[in-house]
Amino acid sequence: MEKRFVAFVVLSALILIGWTLLARRVFPPPPAPAPVAAPAGATDASPSPTPAAPASATAPPAAIPAAPAPAVTAEKDEEIRIDTDEAEIVLTNAGGRVRAWRLKGYRTAGRPVDLVSKIATRTDALPLSVLFDDRGILPEANSALFHVTRERGDDGTEKVSFRWADGAGSSLEKTLTFTKGSPLLDLEIHAVDRGRPVTPRVVWGPGLEGEDEENRSNTYYADQAVVLESGQVVRLARRKIDNAIVQPESAHLSWAGLEDQYFTAVILPAGTRGAVTIAPLGQTALAPKTPPPDAHVLESPTVAVALPDGRAQIFAGPKSFGQLSALGHELERVVWFSSYKLIYACAKPLFLALRFVHDHWVANYGMAIILLTLGLRLLLFPLNQFSMVKMRRVAGDMQRVQPKLKALQAKYKKRTDAESRGDLNRETMELYKREGVNPFGGVTGCLPLLIQMPILWAFFDVLSAAVELRGAPFAGWIKDLTHPDPLYLTPVLMGATMFVQQKMTPTTNVDPAQQKIMLFMPIMFTVMFSKLPAGLVLYYFVNNLLGIGQQWLVNRHVARLEAAPTKA
């Protein structure tokens, strides 16, 4: 039964195959009709529905892959020079990056301040390089020679476009737009890797040092990362950037970049959306293939900001509070008056007052510092007066009971047991009570001084951070208020006034050894302040002078109060 079934299946298959071959020879299929060419100028309109045709007549031909875009490149390295109101900028078509960003109004060591660091130039890791999440994406992005086009608008706008393509589906285009009268650079980047769009990360760095190495004060800092995200400013000193720090994509990223004491370069992503990577140069794809002889070169920080929308703005220039406030985006917060909210709240109005005095009263920042110091002293005069009078009267009271206090201490000098110490303390307090002396009165006198500390600290920070003082002369030998006094005259005068003020302040209840230490303080402060900016020293010198005058008034006032009962 099974053999007959197998024979039946084989025989049926042979008959079907033979019949198919015979039918194709006897009845061949008709040839397909030739396609009809569309008339010239016809558009791609959607055809109206038609009845279904036989499959052989309607099957579309196989899709043919589109040919990749032709390669776009340049034959040689080319420099593009841009002259704006604020800076002279040198671009290179090698990666479409920045070789120099020289500020017109600021100089160091006799040459313009350049916000492209020496390390960036030496390692060819220039600002506006682009990175990607995968190092295999567009590895030529920062070394290929881009084709350059320039367009100048009637309104002074200048647009520089860099285009590169490898002819195999990968391409990169950067467009930099410089607007007349605006310090902001508009940047647009389109990146395609093997036919698919990819998100670029634009880099500033490595490093940012505006001041020459031999032209810095002790308060100078550089190569610091700064980020404003979700309303919070985060700063990272160079020493803290020893490994890559990645901040995931945020919907509230305002800007990120690098700064030094007086200058900054920050990237503002379009739509306030993007991720930030802060890393040493040696841990990025920009690191030189041959390790440099100086290891610290690879430690120079870089900041990379992802651009999901492919657009951003760049600010590179001085940390001028007024200019940055006018630009919006909370850029004025890059001015580092203080990281403490209370100090910052005091520093901002102090700076605005200093600038007002300079702009409207005296066109000299040294004189503005003197007038503002005088104004602060007058403003705080009631608090100072109360504090100084209180402390002076307590000192007088302590001086009056000093003989009785010493006699009491001599009485218990040889008795060291706990009970005797308790008796000494009890009798001492009874003595104070009988004489009407409050030994803790000096503490209440110090409270007004503590209230003033945030204001004085804020003024110190203002004079340290204000770029407006950079290069500003005072008089004669002081050519720059942000640099130390070259003749050391103001530090010596400050130390002398500090010594006079100490001698005028009663110290009857202070241990003699402590008095000697306090007399040594003016010498120590003179040495320390000799390396600080002249503007700071000028402020403390004037403040000490005014303090001497007020201490004289306090001493006279207390003397009259003490003499009044005697006359009666």
C-alpha positions in Angstrom: 0.0 0.0 0.0 2.8 2.4 1.0 4.8 1.5 -2.2 1.9 2.3 -4.4 1.3 5.7 -2.7 5.0 6.8 -3.2 4.9 5.7 -6.9 1.7 7.8 -7.3 3.3 10.9 -5.8 6.5 10.7 -7.9 4.5 10.0 -11.2 2.2 13.0 -10.5 5.2 15.3 -9.9 6.8 14.2 -13.2 3.6 14.9 -15.2 3.2 18.4 -13.7 6.9 19.3 -14.5 6.6 18.0 -18.1 3.3 19.8 -18.7 4.8 23.2 -17.5 7.8 22.9 -19.8 5.6 22.0 -22.8 3.2 24.9 -22.1 6.0 27.5 -22.0 7.2 26.3 -25.5 3.8 26.2 -27.1 2.2 29.3 -25.5 4.9 31.9 -24.7 3.7 35.0 -22.6 3.1 38.3 -24.4 5.9 40.9 -24.2 5.5 43.7 -21.5 4.5 47.1 -23.0 7.2 49.8 -23.2 7.0 52.5 -20.5 5.6 55.9 -21.6 7.9 58.9 -20.9 6.3 61.7 -18.9 6.1 65.0 -20.8 8.6 67.7 -19.9 7.7 69.8 -16.9 5.3 67.3 -15.5 5.0 67.3 -11.7 4.9 64.4 -9.2 1.1 64.5 -8.7 -0.5 61.5 -6.9 -2.3 59.4 -9.5 -6.0 58.7 -9.2 -7.0 55.2 -8.1 -7.2 52.7 -11.0 -8.4 49.1 -11.2 -5.8 46.5 -10.2 -3.7 45.3 -13.2 -2.0 42.0 -13.5 0.9 41.5 -11.2 3.4 41.1 -14.0 2.5 44.6 -15.3 2.4 46.5 -12.0 5.4 45.1 -10.0 7.9 48.0 -9.4 11.5 47.6 -10.3 14.0 47.0 -7.5 15.1 50.2 -5.6 18.5 51.5 -6.7 20.6 53.0 -3.9 21.1 56.8 -4.2 24.6 57.8 -5.0 26.4 59.4 -2.0 27.0 63.1 -2.1 30.3 64.1 -3.7 33.3 64.7 -1.5 33.8 68.3 -0.3 37.2 69.4 1.0 39.8 72.1 0.6 43.3 71.8 -0.9 45.2 73.7 1.7 45.1 75.1 5.2 43.5 78.5 5.3 43.1 81.2 7.9 40.0 83.4 8.1 40.3 86.7 10.1 37.2 88.3 11.6 37.2 91.8 13.0 34.4 92.5 15.5 33.8 95.4 17.9 35.3 93.4 20.8 37.8 91.1 19.3 40.1 90.0 16.5 39.3 86.4 15.7 41.4 84.0 13.7 39.6 80.9 12.3 41.1 77.9 10.5 39.5 75.6 8.0 41.3 72.7 9.6 38.2 71.5 11.4 36.5 74.9 11.3 38.0 75.9 14.6 39.4 79.0 16.4 43.1 79.7 16.5 43.0 83.0 18.2 40.4 85.2 20.0 42.2 88.4 20.9 40.3 91.0 22.9 40.8 94.6 21.7 40.4 96.4 24.9 42.5 94.3 27.2 46.3 93.6 27.2 48.7 91.5 29.2 52.5 91.7 29.0 52.2 94.2 26.2 50.0 92.2 23.9 46.2 91.6 23.6 44.6 89.1 25.8 44.0 85.8 23.8 41.3 83.5 25.1 42.8 80.6 23.1 45.3 79.1 25.5 48.9 78.3 24.6 48.2 74.7 25.4 45.3 74.6 22.9 47.7 76.0 20.2 50.5 73.6 21.1 48.4 70.5 21.0 46.1 71.6 18.1 43.1 71.0 20.4 41.5 74.2 19.4 38.2 75.7 20.6 35.0 74.8 18.7 36.3 71.3 18.1 33.5 68.8 17.9 33.3 65.4 19.7 30.8 62.6 19.6 29.6 59.9 22.0 31.6 57.3 20.0 35.1 58.1 19.0 34.5 56.1 15.8 32.1 58.8 14.6 33.5 61.3 12.1 37.2 60.8 13.3 38.2 63.4 10.7 36.0 66.1 12.1 38.8 68.2 13.7 41.6 67.6 11.2 40.0 67.6 7.8 40.4 70.7 5.6 36.9 72.3 5.2 35.7 74.3 2.2 35.0 77.9 3.3 32.4 80.4 2.2 31.9 83.9 3.5 28.9 86.1 3.3 28.6 89.7 4.4 25.2 91.3 5.0 24.3 95.0 4.5 23.7 95.2 8.3 27.3 94.2 9.1 26.5 90.6 9.8 29.2 88.2 8.6 28.6 84.5 8.1 31.4 82.0 7.7 30.5 78.4 6.6 32.8 75.4 6.8 31.7 72.3 4.8 33.3 68.9 4.5 32.1 65.5 3.1 34.0 62.3 2.5 31.8 61.2 -0.5 30.7 58.1 1.4 27.8 59.4 3.4 29.6 61.3 6.1 29.6 65.1 6.3 30.0 68.0 8.7 28.9 71.6 8.3 29.6 74.5 10.7 28.2 78.0 10.3 29.4 80.9 12.4 27.5 84.1 12.3 29.0 87.3 13.7 26.4 90.1 14.3 27.6 93.7 14.3 27.2 95.2 17.8 26.7 91.9 19.5 29.4 90.0 21.4 27.5 86.7 21.0 28.6 84.3 18.2 25.8 82.2 16.6 26.9 78.7 15.9 25.1 76.0 13.9 26.5 72.5 13.3 25.1 69.7 11.1 26.8 66.3 11.4 26.1 63.1 9.4 27.9 59.9 10.0 27.5 57.2 7.2 24.1 58.5 6.3 22.6 59.1 9.7 22.5 62.4 11.7 24.5 62.5 14.9 24.5 64.9 17.8 27.7 67.0 18.1 29.3 68.2 21.3 31.1 71.5 20.8 34.2 72.1 22.9 35.9 75.1 24.5 39.4 74.5 25.7 41.7 73.2 26.7 42.2 75.8 29.4 41.5 79.5 29.6 44.2 81.9 31.0 43.9 85.5 30.1 46.8 86.8 32.2 50.5 86.3 31.5 52.3 84.1 34.0 54.5 87.0 35.2 51.6 89.5 35.3 49.3 88.0 37.9 48.2 88.9 41.5 47.9 86.5 44.4 44.1 86.4 43.9 44.3 85.2 40.3 42.7 81.9 39.3 42.3 80.3 35.9 41.3 77.1 34.0 38.1 76.9 36.1 34.9 75.2 34.7 31.6 77.0 35.3 28.1 75.7 34.6 24.6 77.3 35.2 22.1 74.5 35.3 18.6 74.7 36.9 19.4 78.1 38.3 22.5 76.9 40.2 26.0 78.0 39.3 28.6 75.3 39.8 32.3 76.0 39.7 35.1 73.4 39.5 38.7 74.5 40.0 41.3 72.9 37.8 42.7 70.7 40.7 39.2 69.1 41.1 39.0 68.1 37.4 41.2 65.0 37.5 38.6 62.7 35.9 35.8 63.2 33.4 32.7 64.7 34.9 29.5 64.0 32.9 26.3 65.9 33.5 23.5 64.1 31.7 21.2 66.0 29.3 19.1 68.5 31.1 16.2 70.6 30.0 17.5 73.5 32.2 21.1 74.0 31.0 21.7 77.7 30.5 25.4 77.7 29.7 28.7 76.0 30.5 32.3 76.9 29.8 35.7 78.0 31.2 36.7 81.1 33.1 39.6 82.8 34.8 39.4 85.8 37.2 38.4 88.4 34.6 37.5 86.5 31.4 35.3 83.7 30.3 34.2 81.6 27.3 30.8 79.9 27.7 28.5 77.9 25.4 24.8 78.6 25.4 22.9 75.7 23.8 19.7 76.5 21.9 16.6 75.7 23.8 18.5 75.3 27.1 18.9 71.6 26.5 22.1 69.6 26.4 24.6 67.5 28.3 27.9 68.7 29.7 31.2 66.9 29.9 34.1 68.4 31.8 37.3 66.5 31.4 41.1 66.9 31.3 42.5 67.1 27.8 44.3 63.7 28.2 41.0 61.9 28.7 39.3 63.2 25.5 39.6 62.4 21.8 41.5 65.7 21.4 44.5 64.4 23.3 47.7 64.5 21.1 48.8 61.2 19.8 52.3 61.8 21.0 52.4 62.6 24.7 53.9 66.1 25.3 57.0 66.4 27.5 55.0 68.5 30.0 52.6 66.2 31.8 50.5 69.1 33.1 49.4 69.9 29.5 47.2 66.8 29.5 45.6 68.0 32.8 44.3 71.2 31.2 40.4 71.1 31.4 38.0 71.1 28.5 34.2 71.7 28.5 32.0 70.0 25.9 28.3 70.8 25.5 26.0 68.6 23.5 23.8 70.4 21.0 20.6 68.3 20.4 19.3 71.1 18.2 22.6 71.7 16.4 22.6 75.3 17.4 24.3 77.4 20.2 25.6 80.8 21.0 29.2 81.5 22.2 30.3 84.3 24.5 34.0 84.8 24.8 35.1 88.0 26.5 35.5 90.0 29.7 33.3 89.3 32.7 31.8 92.8 32.6 28.8 92.8 34.8 26.9 95.5 32.9 27.5 94.0 29.5 26.6 90.4 30.6 23.4 91.6 32.3 22.3 93.3 29.1 22.8 90.0 27.1 20.4 88.1 29.3 20.6 84.3 29.9 21.7 85.2 33.5 25.2 85.6 32.0 26.1 88.1 34.7 26.2 85.2 37.2 29.5 84.2 35.7 31.0 87.2 37.6 32.2 85.4 40.7 31.5 87.9 43.5 30.9 85.1 45.9 29.4 81.6 46.2 27.6 82.5 49.4 24.1 84.0 48.9 24.4 86.5 51.7 27.8 87.8 50.5 26.6 87.9 46.9 23.5 89.9 48.0 25.8 92.5 49.5 28.4 92.4 46.8 26.1 93.2 43.9 24.8 96.5 45.2 28.3 97.5 46.3 29.7 96.9 42.8 26.8 98.9 41.3 27.5 101.7 43.7 31.3 101.6 42.9 30.5 101.8 39.2 28.0 104.6 39.7 30.5 106.7 41.7 33.1 106.1 38.9 30.6 106.9 36.0 29.0 110.0 37.6 31.4 111.5 40.1 35.1 110.7 39.5 36.6 109.1 36.5 39.2 107.2 38.5 38.5 103.9 40.2 41.0 104.6 42.9 39.2 107.7 43.9 35.9 105.8 43.6 37.2 103.2 46.1 38.1 106.0 48.5 34.7 107.7 48.2 32.8 104.4 48.5 34.8 103.5 51.6 33.9 106.8 53.1 30.3 106.3 52.3 30.3 102.8 53.8 32.0 104.2 56.9 29.3 106.9 57.3 26.6 104.3 56.7 27.9 102.0 59.4 28.9 104.9 61.7 26.1 104.3 64.3 26.8 100.6 64.6 30.6 101.2 64.8 30.0 104.0 67.3 27.8 101.8 69.6 30.3 98.9 69.4 33.4 100.9 70.0 31.9 103.0 72.9 30.6 99.8 74.5 33.9 98.0 74.3 35.8 101.2 75.4 33.6 101.5 78.5 33.9 97.8 79.3 37.7 98.2 79.0 37.5 101.2 81.4 35.5 99.3 83.9 37.9 96.4 83.8 40.8 98.8 84.3 39.1 100.3 87.4 38.5 97.0 89.2 41.9 95.5 88.0 43.7 96.2 91.4 40.9 94.5 93.4 40.8 91.6 90.9 44.5 91.1 91.3 44.3 91.1 95.1 41.6 88.5 94.9 43.7 86.3 92.6 46.7 86.7 94.9 44.5 85.5 97.9 43.8 82.2 96.2 47.2 81.9 94.4 48.5 79.0 96.5 45.2 77.2 96.8 44.7 75.0 93.8 41.9 72.6 95.0 38.6 72.6 93.2 36.8 74.1 96.2 39.2 77.1 96.2 38.7 77.6 92.5 35.0 77.7 93.0 35.4 80.2 95.8 37.6 82.4 93.6 35.0 82.4 90.8 32.2 83.2 93.2 34.0 86.1 94.8 35.1 87.4 91.4 31.5 87.6 90.2 30.4 89.3 93.5 33.2 91.9 92.9 31.9 92.6 89.4 28.4 92.9 90.8 29.4 95.3 93.6 31.4 97.5 91.2 28.7 97.4 88.5 30.9 95.8 85.9 29.6 93.5 83.2 32.6 91.3 82.2 30.6 90.1 79.1 29.7 93.6 77.9 32.4 93.4 75.3 30.5 90.5 73.6 27.5 92.7 73.0 29.9 95.4 71.7 31.2 92.9 69.1 27.7 92.1 67.7 27.5 95.2 65.5 31.0 94.4 64.1 29.7 90.9 63.2 26.8 92.4 61.4 29.2 94.5 59.3 31.4 91.5 58.3 29.3 90.4 55.3 29.5 93.9 53.9 33.2 94.2 54.4 33.8 90.7 53.0 31.5 91.5 50.0 33.6 94.7 49.3 36.7 92.6 49.3 35.2 90.2 46.8 34.0 93.1 44.6 37.5 94.6 44.4 38.9 91.1 43.6 36.4 90.2 40.8 35.6 93.4 39.0 37.3 93.4 35.5 36.5 97.1 35.4 39.5 97.6 37.8 41.8 95.6 35.6 44.3 98.0 34.1 42.7 101.0 35.9 45.4 103.4 37.3 45.1 105.3 40.6 47.9 107.9 40.8 51.6 108.1 40.1 53.3 104.8 40.5 50.0 102.7 40.8 49.2 101.9 37.1 46.9 99.0 37.7 44.6 98.6 40.8 44.5 94.8 40.3 48.3 94.4 40.6 50.4 94.9 43.8 51.8 98.3 44.6 55.3 98.2 42.9 56.8 100.5 45.5 55.0 98.9 48.5 54.0 102.3 49.9 50.3 101.6 50.4 50.9 98.3 52.3 53.4 100.1 54.6 50.9 102.9 55.2 48.2 100.4 55.8 50.4 98.6 58.4 51.2 101.9 60.1 47.6 103.0 60.4 46.8 99.5 61.8 49.5 99.9 64.4 48.2 103.4 65.4 44.6 102.1 65.7 45.7 99.3 68.0 47.7 101.7 70.2 44.5 103.9 70.5 42.4 100.9 71.5 42.5 100.1 75.3 43.8 96.6 76.1 43.9 96.6 79.9 42.2 93.3 80.3 44.4 91.6 77.7 47.3 89.3 78.7 50.7 91.0 78.1 51.8 88.1 75.9 48.7 88.6 73.7 49.4 92.3 73.6 52.8 91.6 72.1 51.3 89.3 69.5 48.7 91.9 68.6 51.5 94.5 68.1 53.2 92.1 65.7 50.0 91.8 63.6 50.5 95.0 61.7 53.9 93.8 60.5 52.4 90.4 59.4 49.5 92.1 57.6 51.9 94.5 55.8 53.9 91.6 54.4 50.8 89.7 53.4 49.1 92.7 51.8 52.3 93.7 49.8 51.3 90.9 47.3 47.6 91.7 47.1 46.0 94.1 44.5 46.6 97.8 45.2 42.9 98.4 45.1 42.3 96.2 48.1 45.2 97.7 50.0 43.9 101.2 49.2 40.5 100.2 50.6 42.0 98.9 53.9 44.3 101.9 54.3 41.5 104.4 53.9 39.3 102.3 56.2 42.0 102.3 58.9 42.4 106.1 58.6 38.7 106.5 59.1 38.8 104.0 62.0 41.5 106.1 63.7 39.3 109.2 63.4 36.3 107.3 64.9 38.4 105.8 67.6 39.6 109.3 68.6 36.0 110.4 68.8 35.1 107.4 70.9 37.9 107.9 73.3 36.9 111.6 73.8 33.3 110.6 74.3 34.1 107.9 76.9 36.5 110.3 78.7 33.7 112.8 79.1 31.3 110.2 80.4 33.8 109.0 83.0 34.6 112.6 84.0 31.0 113.7 84.4 30.3 112.1 87.9 33.5 113.6 89.2 32.5 117.1 88.3 29.1 116.6 89.9 
